[in-house]
């Protein structure tokens, strides 16, 4: 069971301030997914890397029998503030109506110098 909590008058368009998870169920902790495509290539631009990140997240969720609707929390790491708009558009295209709680931080770099974005996530599902 998931209950979404947003303070009155402060409901964000693309995420939820807090998600309460109760009852019996499963929790999936997803390691940071990076912008490497299925062939092991690192695309050069933020849009392609963001799409790869969400494709990779989707694959992990699918393996666990879950979808983006099961996400309860994401943490996003971007290497440049200017990437936000493009990332946000890609995120919206992939997540649709799913609005997990979310944190986004700007970092000086990721493990490989060509990586521009990384997203870690938590998902839950009823047993």
Backbone torsions as a table, in degrees:
resi	resn	phi	psi	omega
1	UNK	NA	134.0	176.7
2	UNK	-122.9	130.1	174.6
3	UNK	-119.3	123.6	-178.6
4	UNK	-89.1	135.5	-178.7
5	UNK	-123.9	118.3	173.6
6	UNK	-129.6	130.6	176.7
7	UNK	-57.7	146.8	-179.2
8	UNK	-52.2	130.5	178.6
9	UNK	77.1	4.9	-176.7
10	UNK	-130.3	50.2	179.2
11	UNK	-93.1	107.6	-179.7
12	UNK	-65.8	153.5	-178.5
13	UNK	-73.4	-31.3	-170.2
14	UNK	-121.2	1.7	178.3
15	UNK	-152.8	176.0	178.9
16	UNK	-120.6	138.1	-179.1
17	UNK	-62.9	-42.6	179.4
18	UNK	-148.7	143.7	176.1
19	UNK	-127.4	122.2	177.9
20	UNK	-92.2	129.7	179.6
21	UNK	-114.5	123.9	-178.8
22	UNK	-134.9	175.9	178.7
23	UNK	75.8	-178.5	178.0
24	UNK	-81.0	141.3	-179.8
25	UNK	178.5	-170.6	-178.7
26	UNK	-116.1	148.0	174.6
27	UNK	-123.4	131.4	179.1
28	UNK	-113.9	120.1	176.5
29	UNK	-100.3	117.0	-174.8
30	UNK	-102.7	122.5	176.9
31	UNK	-58.9	160.0	178.0
32	UNK	-54.3	123.6	177.8
33	UNK	-98.8	132.8	-174.3
34	UNK	-112.0	171.1	-175.0
35	UNK	-80.4	49.6	174.7
36	UNK	-105.7	129.4	-177.9
37	UNK	-77.5	176.9	-175.3
38	UNK	-61.7	-21.6	178.7
39	UNK	-91.6	2.5	178.8
40	UNK	86.6	10.9	179.9
41	UNK	-91.0	148.9	173.8
42	UNK	-103.8	107.1	177.3
43	UNK	-61.2	156.7	-175.4
44	UNK	-82.9	-24.8	-172.5
45	UNK	-111.3	159.8	-175.6
46	UNK	-65.2	-35.3	-179.6
47	UNK	-64.3	-47.7	-179.3
48	UNK	-66.2	-40.6	178.3
49	UNK	-66.1	-39.5	179.0
50	UNK	-63.6	-42.9	176.5
51	UNK	-60.7	-41.4	178.6
52	UNK	-63.0	-41.4	178.2
53	UNK	-57.3	-48.8	-177.5
54	UNK	-71.3	-31.6	172.7
55	UNK	-63.3	-41.3	179.5
56	UNK	-67.4	-41.9	175.8
57	UNK	-60.5	-44.7	-179.9
58	UNK	-59.5	-40.3	-179.9
59	UNK	-64.0	-41.6	178.7
60	UNK	-66.6	-45.1	177.9
61	UNK	-59.5	-45.5	-179.8
62	UNK	-58.8	-42.8	179.3
63	UNK	-58.5	-31.0	179.9
64	UNK	-93.6	5.4	-178.6
65	UNK	73.9	29.7	-178.1
66	UNK	-123.5	170.4	176.8
67	UNK	-131.0	-179.3	176.8
68	UNK	-59.1	-28.1	179.0
69	UNK	-63.1	-19.2	179.3
70	UNK	-85.2	-9.1	179.6
71	UNK	-65.2	134.1	174.4
72	UNK	-115.4	-18.8	-178.6
73	UNK	-156.2	135.2	171.1
74	UNK	-127.8	147.9	171.0
75	UNK	-125.0	123.4	-175.0
76	UNK	-110.4	134.3	176.4
77	UNK	-119.1	116.6	176.2
78	UNK	-113.0	144.5	-179.2
79	UNK	-91.6	-2.8	179.5
80	UNK	-153.3	129.3	179.4
81	UNK	-56.6	-32.1	-178.4
82	UNK	-67.7	-12.9	179.4
83	UNK	-81.5	-10.6	-171.5
84	UNK	-57.6	-50.4	-176.1
85	UNK	-59.4	-44.6	179.8
86	UNK	-65.4	-45.8	178.5
87	UNK	-58.8	-46.6	-177.9
88	UNK	-60.1	-39.5	178.7
89	UNK	-65.7	-41.8	178.4
90	UNK	-66.0	-44.3	178.5
91	UNK	-56.7	-46.9	-179.3
92	UNK	-62.4	-40.3	179.6
93	UNK	-62.8	-36.6	-179.4
94	UNK	-82.8	-43.7	-173.9
95	UNK	-81.5	-23.5	179.9
96	UNK	57.5	-121.6	-176.7
97	UNK	-83.4	-7.7	177.9
98	UNK	-67.6	132.0	-178.9
99	UNK	-132.8	72.8	179.0
100	UNK	-68.1	157.5	168.9
101	UNK	-58.6	145.9	-172.5
102	UNK	-149.3	144.5	172.2
103	UNK	-127.8	138.2	177.2
104	UNK	-128.9	128.8	178.7
105	UNK	-127.7	150.6	175.0
106	UNK	-97.6	127.5	-177.5
107	UNK	-120.5	160.1	-178.6
108	UNK	-77.6	-17.4	178.4
109	UNK	176.1	166.6	177.0
110	UNK	-117.4	-177.4	-172.1
111	UNK	-59.1	-35.0	176.7
112	UNK	-112.4	134.4	-174.2
113	UNK	-62.2	-19.6	179.3
114	UNK	-87.3	-8.5	-179.7
115	UNK	-78.6	136.9	-176.2
116	UNK	-112.9	-18.9	-174.9
117	UNK	-150.9	146.5	173.6
118	UNK	-144.7	141.1	179.3
119	UNK	-133.5	125.3	171.0
120	UNK	-107.6	157.4	-173.1
121	UNK	-150.9	161.6	172.9
122	UNK	-129.0	134.8	178.0
123	UNK	-130.2	151.9	177.3
124	UNK	-132.9	153.6	176.8
125	UNK	-149.5	149.2	174.0
126	UNK	-67.3	149.6	-178.9
127	UNK	-59.8	NA	NA
